[in-house]
Amino acid sequence: MWWWHDGIMGWWGLAGAVLTVIFWIAIIWLIVWGVKRFSGGRPGGGRERTPLDIAKERYAKGEITREQFEQLKKDLS
């Protein structure tokens, strides 16, 4: 069957097999991506952020001053 009609069918059969494998890999990847995206998990590995983590992020973004950060840190501990 590989050399049917001067090899044309054989190469199309091989290309079809490769495309089938690529298709199933894409389907599995989409399923995994969808589950991760829509599972409702927390960003950052599922670890719950503490108030101090939030204060650190705000300070790093420049939303609060050093004095405000130090006061928050003192109030939270």
C-alpha positions in Angstrom: 0.0 0.0 0.0 3.0 2.3 0.6 3.9 2.4 -3.1 0.4 2.6 -4.5 0.3 5.0 -7.5 4.0 5.8 -7.5 4.3 6.5 -3.8 1.7 9.3 -3.7 -0.7 7.4 -1.4 2.1 6.4 0.9 3.3 9.9 1.5 -0.3 11.2 2.0 -0.8 8.4 4.5 2.3 9.4 6.4 1.3 13.1 6.3 -2.2 12.1 7.6 -0.7 10.1 10.5 1.5 13.1 11.5 -1.4 15.5 11.2 -3.5 13.2 13.4 -0.9 13.1 16.1 -0.5 16.9 16.0 -4.3 17.3 16.1 -4.6 15.1 19.3 -1.7 16.9 21.0 -3.4 20.2 20.3 -6.7 18.9 21.7 -5.0 17.6 24.9 -3.1 20.9 25.3 -6.4 22.9 24.9 -8.1 20.8 27.5 -5.2 21.2 30.0 -5.1 25.0 29.3 -8.8 25.3 29.7 -8.8 23.4 33.0 -6.0 25.6 34.4 -7.6 28.8 33.1 -11.1 28.2 34.3 -10.6 26.1 37.4 -10.8 29.2 39.6 -7.4 28.6 41.2 -5.4 31.4 42.7 -2.6 33.1 40.8 0.8 32.6 42.3 0.7 28.8 42.8 -2.4 28.6 45.0 -0.8 30.2 48.0 -3.1 32.7 49.8 -1.6 36.2 50.0 -1.2 37.7 53.5 -1.9 41.3 54.3 1.8 41.9 54.6 2.3 40.4 51.0 -0.3 42.9 49.7 1.5 45.8 51.5 4.8 44.7 50.0 3.3 44.7 46.6 1.8 48.1 47.0 5.1 49.5 48.2 6.9 47.9 45.3 4.4 49.5 42.9 4.9 52.9 44.5 1.3 53.1 45.7 2.4 53.8 49.3 5.4 55.5 50.8 8.1 53.9 52.9 6.6 55.5 56.0 3.2 54.1 55.2 4.7 50.7 54.5 6.6 50.7 57.8 3.4 51.7 59.7 1.4 48.9 58.0 4.1 46.4 58.8 4.1 47.6 62.4 0.3 47.5 62.6 0.2 44.0 61.1 2.7 42.4 63.4 
